[in-house]
Amino acid sequence: MEKLMKPMNGYKAALIALMSFITGLYGIISTAQNSTPSGGVIIFGVLFILFGVFLMRGLMVVDPNYSIVLTFFGKYVGTVRENGLQFVNPFYSKLKVSLRSQSIESTKLKVNDKLGNPIEIAAVILYEISDTYKAVFDVTNFNEYMKNQSEAAVRHLATSYPYDNIEDEHAQITLRDGGEKVIKMLEQELNERLIKAGINVTEARISHLAYASEIAGAMLQRQQATAIVAARTKIVEGAVGMVEMALAMLSEKDIVVLDDDKKAAMVSNLMVVLCGEKSASPVLNTGTLY
């Protein structure tokens, strides 16, 4: 578990280190200029200089949205998140970890969906480090871990749902039409997989989704055929309603009296005109109706 640490003010430590260094240097120079140099003063001067250098090793700069993980001979001491010049024990080892929001795009994975159709899928994932201890010590390389687990989560999502509902009309969620539901499930699975590494996924989006090349042509024709059938069904339903309305209005207003044969002929002509793909060519009858 991450432990936040409050370091000392780095400016004060830098000032002390600078004064110690200057004092030691001044003592050595002034002693060397004397006709009878004192060995003790030179030793103290060297010690002051070494003390200043030692303090300088404890200074560190923490940039915005960065943190420093501190260890003391292999033992985790804490994490510094305060920005600016800070001072810690010079014996501490320091590791810089970014807290910025980062993004990764998975490679295009070729997998089978729930119905066994080969598809290609990829996702863009936004994430940030929420626990530096887990990110540094619980996994070997959190960037590599993030990449591998994100691809595993995308692959699992693709195999859990069908690409669309052409083959399964009762599918409530599909990869193509699932929208926010699919995204929420992907984000949830990613967070469950990455919590061990102290990584929090803030957003995930499917960046590529398509049938694999070997079946893309056949599936496109199938989708086109389904769309054509649906459109034709709608046209026929509308045409039947218009024919019924025409016959009812002719009968109601007593414009013309048609027997069954004439009604059948009229219905046939209207259906051809209304359902045909091309405009019908009009034919004028200059004789009587019968």
C-alpha positions in Angstrom: 0.0 0.0 0.0 1.3 3.4 -0.9 2.5 5.6 2.0 2.8 9.3 1.4 5.8 11.0 2.9 6.3 14.7 3.7 9.9 15.7 3.0 11.9 18.6 4.3 12.1 21.9 2.5 14.7 21.5 -0.2 15.7 25.2 -0.3 16.8 25.2 3.4 18.9 22.1 2.8 20.4 23.5 -0.4 21.4 26.7 1.5 23.0 24.7 4.3 24.9 22.6 1.8 26.1 25.6 -0.1 27.3 27.3 3.1 29.1 24.2 4.2 30.8 23.8 0.9 31.9 27.5 0.8 33.1 27.4 4.4 35.2 24.3 3.8 36.6 25.7 0.6 37.4 29.0 2.3 39.2 27.3 5.1 41.4 25.3 2.8 42.3 28.3 0.6 43.0 30.6 3.6 45.1 27.9 5.3 47.1 27.2 2.1 48.0 30.9 1.8 49.5 31.0 5.3 53.2 30.5 5.7 52.6 27.8 8.2 49.5 25.8 7.1 47.5 24.0 9.7 46.7 20.3 8.9 43.7 20.3 11.2 42.0 23.2 9.5 42.5 21.6 6.1 40.9 18.4 7.4 37.9 20.3 8.8 37.7 22.1 5.4 37.6 18.8 3.5 34.9 17.5 5.9 32.8 20.6 5.4 33.0 20.1 1.6 32.1 16.4 1.9 29.2 17.3 4.2 27.9 19.8 1.6 28.2 17.2 -1.2 26.5 14.7 1.0 23.5 17.0 1.6 23.3 17.7 -2.1 22.6 14.0 -2.7 19.4 14.3 -0.7 18.0 17.1 -2.9 15.4 16.2 -5.5 13.0 18.0 -7.8 9.4 16.7 -8.0 7.7 17.9 -11.2 3.9 18.4 -11.4 2.0 15.1 -11.8 5.1 13.1 -10.9 6.1 11.3 -7.7 9.3 9.9 -6.2 9.3 6.4 -4.7 11.9 6.2 -1.9 13.7 3.0 -0.6 16.3 2.6 2.0 18.6 -0.4 1.2 15.7 -2.3 -0.4 13.0 -1.3 2.1 10.1 0.9 1.0 10.1 4.2 2.9 7.4 6.2 1.2 6.3 8.2 -1.8 6.7 11.9 -2.3 4.1 13.7 -4.3 4.7 17.3 -3.2 6.0 19.4 -6.1 9.2 21.5 -6.0 12.6 21.2 -4.5 12.5 18.6 -1.6 15.1 17.1 0.7 15.2 13.5 2.0 17.7 11.3 3.6 20.7 11.2 1.2 20.9 7.4 1.6 17.5 6.9 0.1 17.2 5.5 -3.4 14.9 7.4 -5.6 12.6 6.2 -8.4 10.6 8.7 -10.5 7.0 7.6 -11.4 4.6 9.6 -13.7 1.1 10.3 -12.3 0.0 11.8 -15.6 -2.9 10.4 -17.6 -1.5 8.1 -20.3 -3.0 6.3 -23.3 -2.3 3.1 -25.0 -3.8 1.5 -28.1 -3.9 -2.2 -28.3 -2.8 -4.0 -31.4 -5.5 -5.1 -33.8 -6.5 -8.5 -32.4 -8.0 -11.2 -34.6 -10.4 -13.3 -32.5 -13.6 -15.2 -32.8 -16.8 -13.5 -31.4 -19.4 -15.4 -29.4 -20.8 -17.0 -32.5 -17.4 -18.1 -33.8 -17.1 -15.4 -36.6 -13.5 -14.1 -37.0 -13.3 -10.4 -36.3 -10.7 -7.7 -35.8 -10.9 -5.5 -32.7 -8.7 -2.9 -31.0 -9.2 -0.4 -28.2 -7.7 2.9 -26.9 -7.3 3.0 -23.1 -6.7 6.0 -20.9 -5.1 5.2 -17.5 -3.1 6.7 -14.6 -1.1 5.4 -11.7 -3.1 5.5 -8.5 -0.8 3.5 -6.2 2.9 3.9 -6.8 3.8 1.1 -4.4 1.9 -1.5 -6.4 3.1 -0.1 -9.7 6.7 -0.4 -8.7 6.9 -3.4 -6.4 3.9 -5.7 -7.2 4.7 -6.1 -10.9 8.0 -6.4 -12.8 7.2 -3.7 -15.4 3.8 -1.9 -15.0 3.9 -0.6 -18.6 4.3 -4.1 -20.1 1.8 -5.4 -17.6 -0.7 -2.8 -18.7 -0.2 -3.7 -22.4 -0.6 -7.5 -21.8 -3.6 -7.2 -19.6 -5.4 -4.7 -21.8 -5.1 -7.0 -24.8 -6.4 -9.9 -22.7 -9.4 -7.9 -21.6 -10.2 -6.8 -25.2 -9.9 -10.4 -26.3 -12.2 -11.6 -23.6 -14.8 -9.0 -24.4 -14.8 -9.9 -28.1 -15.4 -13.6 -27.3 -18.2 -12.8 -24.9 -20.6 -11.1 -27.3 -21.6 -11.5 -31.0 -20.4 -8.9 -33.5 -24.0 -8.0 -34.4 -27.5 -9.6 -34.2 -27.8 -10.8 -37.8 -27.3 -14.4 -36.7 -28.7 -14.0 -33.2 -31.8 -11.8 -33.3 -32.3 -12.3 -29.6 -28.9 -10.9 -28.6 -29.5 -8.1 -26.2 -25.9 -6.7 -26.4 -23.6 -6.8 -29.5 -20.2 -5.4 -30.0 -21.3 -3.2 -32.9 -24.5 -1.8 -31.3 -23.7 -2.2 -27.6 -22.4 1.4 -27.2 -21.9 2.6 -23.7 -22.8 -0.8 -22.2 -19.9 -2.5 -24.0 -17.5 0.4 -23.0 -18.6 0.1 -19.3 -18.0 -3.6 -19.3 -14.5 -3.1 -20.9 -13.6 -0.5 -18.3 -14.8 -2.7 -15.4 -12.8 -5.7 -16.6 -9.7 -3.6 -17.2 -9.9 -2.1 -13.7 -10.3 -5.6 -12.2 -7.3 -6.8 -14.0 -5.0 -3.8 -13.4 -5.8 -3.0 -9.7 -3.0 -5.3 -8.8 -0.6 -3.0 -10.5 -2.0 0.2 -8.9 -3.4 1.3 -12.3 -6.8 3.0 -12.7 -8.5 3.0 -16.1 -10.3 6.3 -16.6 -11.7 5.7 -20.1 -11.7 3.0 -22.7 -13.0 3.1 -26.3 -13.1 0.6 -29.1 -11.0 2.1 -31.9 -11.4 -0.6 -34.5 -14.1 -3.2 -35.0 -14.7 -5.2 -38.3 -15.1 -8.6 -39.6 -11.9 -10.4 -40.6 -10.9 -10.0 -44.2 -11.7 -13.6 -45.1 -15.4 -13.2 -44.3 -15.8 -9.4 -44.7 -17.2 -9.6 -48.2 -19.7 -12.3 -47.4 -20.9 -10.5 -44.3 -21.3 -7.3 -46.2 -23.5 -9.0 -48.8 -25.5 -10.5 -46.0 -26.0 -7.2 -44.3 -27.0 -5.6 -47.6 -29.5 -8.4 -48.3 -31.0 -8.0 -44.8 -31.4 -4.3 -45.3 -33.0 -4.8 -48.7 -35.5 -7.3 -47.3 -36.3 -4.9 -44.4 -36.8 -2.0 -46.8 -39.0 -4.1 -49.1 -41.1 -5.3 -46.2 -41.7 -1.7 -45.2 -42.6 -0.7 -48.7 -45.1 -3.6 -49.1 -46.8 -2.7 -45.8 -47.2 0.9 -46.8 -48.5 -0.1 -50.3 -51.1 -2.4 -48.8 -52.3 0.4 -46.5 -52.5 2.9 -49.4 -54.5 0.4 -51.6 -56.9 -0.2 -48.8 -57.4 3.5 -48.2 -57.9 4.1 -52.0 -60.6 1.5 -52.3 -62.3 2.7 -49.1 -62.4 6.3 -50.3 -63.7 5.3 -53.8 -66.4 3.3 -52.2 -67.2 5.9 -49.5 -67.5 8.8 -51.9 -69.3 6.7 -54.6 -66.9 8.0 -57.3 -67.0 4.7 -59.2 -68.5 1.3 -58.7 -66.0 -1.5 -59.2 -66.8 -5.2 -59.4 -64.4 -7.8 -58.0 -62.5 -8.2 -61.2 -61.9 -4.5 -61.6 -60.9 -4.2 -57.9 -58.4 -7.0 -58.4 -57.0 -5.3 -61.5 -56.8 -2.0 -59.7 -55.1 -3.5 -56.7 -52.6 -5.2 -59.0 -51.8 -2.0 -60.9 -51.4 0.0 -57.6 -49.1 -2.6 -56.1 -46.9 -2.6 -59.2 -46.7 1.2 -59.1 -46.1 1.5 -55.4 -43.7 -1.4 -55.0 -41.7 -1.1 -58.3 -38.1 0.1 -58.2 -38.6 2.3 -61.3 -41.3 4.9 -62.0 -44.3 3.4 -63.9 -45.0 4.6 -67.5 -48.6 5.9 -67.6 -51.1 4.5 -70.2 -54.1 6.6 -71.1 -57.4 4.9 -71.8 -59.5 7.0 -74.0 -62.4 4.6 -74.2 -64.9 3.7 -71.5 -64.0 2.0 -68.3 -65.6 -1.3 -69.4 
